Amino acid sequence: MAGRNHLFIPGPTNTPHEILSAMHVPMEDHRSPIFPKLLKPVLEDLKKIFRTETGQAFIFPATGTAGWEVAITNTLNPGDKVLIYRFGQFSHLWINMAERLGLDVEVHEIEWGKGIPLDHLEARLKEDNNHEIKAVLATHNETSTGVTSDISGVRKAMDASSHPALLFVDGVSSIASIEFRMEDWGIDAAISGSQKGFMLPAGLAVLAFSQKALKLTETATFPRCFLDLKDQMAQNALGYTPYTAATPMIYGLRKSIELLLDEGIDNVYARHYRLAEGVRKAITAWGLKLCAAPGFESDTVSAIVVPEGKDAKDVIGTAFNKYNISLGAGLTEVAGKVFRIGHIGDMNDVSLLGAIAGVEMAMLDNGFDIVPGSGVAAAIEYYRSTAK
Ligand SMILES: *Cc1c(COP(=O)(O)O)cnc(C)c1O
């Protein structure tokens, strides 16, 4: 098929040509005296993306999943109680990891489509007088349902109950695209990966830890080796890594940070909001609904519920086979019930109009009762009227 595949999944996201070019380098000596000139500024500038002044950033040659494990094993002890809400596939997988690692996991089930219930969290923490809960695990952007939780609200709930628990935030599909303020929100572990907002291939866990969390690496008793933060801290201080550096990925990350900071991180958030808003206008014009309840809509991914009697897998299949566009599938509980448009990373008005048009064609082909051109028309008007 001539023309390229159009990628609208919420990760891996499209890699800008500037990043691809920056990664296209010969291999080099990662123990040379000049290597620290690459690594040190990257780790320093990452703090501007996480928005922390007092925290410290890290990269591991791994993925976001490893980031969860770095946070847990470096700061907690086997048997520690942690609190987490399950409202989608990624919060589910984090729970699964916490259980398999031997934490005492207090899980609260939330309807898929909603996020962290702040009142419940505050009440539960107030009840925990003995401070048995050692950490709150919060999934900022639940990628499977397109739900964004209010992390500033989570911090307020923790402060209102004067609870000393650590706050871990999975920001894999929010950091570098949805407002994220590690310092202001008192986050102890912020977890991301290279293939979402950073617009790189998968292959790096991109993390930041508070000083409070880093202090705990001295006493945490979980066995760990490859994922030990102490080894990273010792080597990073010298500008090196404890094992072979993924050098091309670090060049790519340097370019990614440069692109994000050149645009301005607040402008990056605003762009994601505006592009997402156009997609939401299209969804409304089709007469369809988001999986996300009002107030929880994500600016990086929209999970769209198909009408009764329709299978979202058919839309995704037609879109891919006939129009060469890739959409996100519904996972586990919402399999067949939703399809997802990823609007994260290197996107602009016209890229999203391509997604909306492709989805519209695939829905019409599958007998959806929608007006041809209605979604595109709604998005066009929104984008035109809000373009600078
Ligand atoms: C993609 C994603 C992950 C998992 O990341 P991997 O890089 O696949 O390990 C975790 N959490 C969220 C919210 C995600 O979107």
The ligand as an SDF file (V2000), in Angstrom:
LIG
                    3D

 15 15  0  0  0  0  0  0  0  0999 V2000
    2.2410    2.2760   28.4790 C   0  0  0  0  0  0  0  0  0  0  0  0
    1.9180    2.3500   29.9220 C   0  0  0  0  0  0  0  0  0  0  0  0
    2.5900    1.5750   30.8950 C   0  0  0  0  0  0  0  0  0  0  0  0
    3.5310    0.4650   30.5710 C   0  0  0  0  0  0  0  0  0  0  0  0
    4.6370    0.8340   29.9630 O   0  0  0  0  0  0  0  0  0  0  0  0
    5.6060   -0.1860   29.2370 P   0  0  0  0  0  0  0  0  0  0  0  0
    6.5490    0.7830   28.6720 O   0  0  0  0  0  0  0  0  0  0  0  0
    4.8140   -0.9500   28.2200 O   0  0  0  0  0  0  0  0  0  0  0  0
    6.2050   -1.0640   30.2510 O   0  0  0  0  0  0  0  0  0  0  0  0
    2.2880    1.7800   32.2190 C   0  0  0  0  0  0  0  0  0  0  0  0
    1.3590    2.6590   32.5920 N   0  0  0  0  0  0  0  0  0  0  0  0
    0.6790    3.3870   31.7060 C   0  0  0  0  0  0  0  0  0  0  0  0
   -0.3490    4.3370   32.2010 C   0  0  0  0  0  0  0  0  0  0  0  0
    0.9240    3.2650   30.3420 C   0  0  0  0  0  0  0  0  0  0  0  0
    0.2420    3.9890   29.4630 O   0  0  0  0  0  0  0  0  0  0  0  0
  1  2  1  0
  2  3  1  0
  2 14  2  0
  3  4  1  0
  3 10  2  0
  4  5  1  0
  5  6  1  0
  6  7  2  0
  6  8  1  0
  6  9  1  0
 10 11  1  0
 11 12  2  0
 12 13  1  0
 12 14  1  0
 14 15  1  0
M  END
$$$$
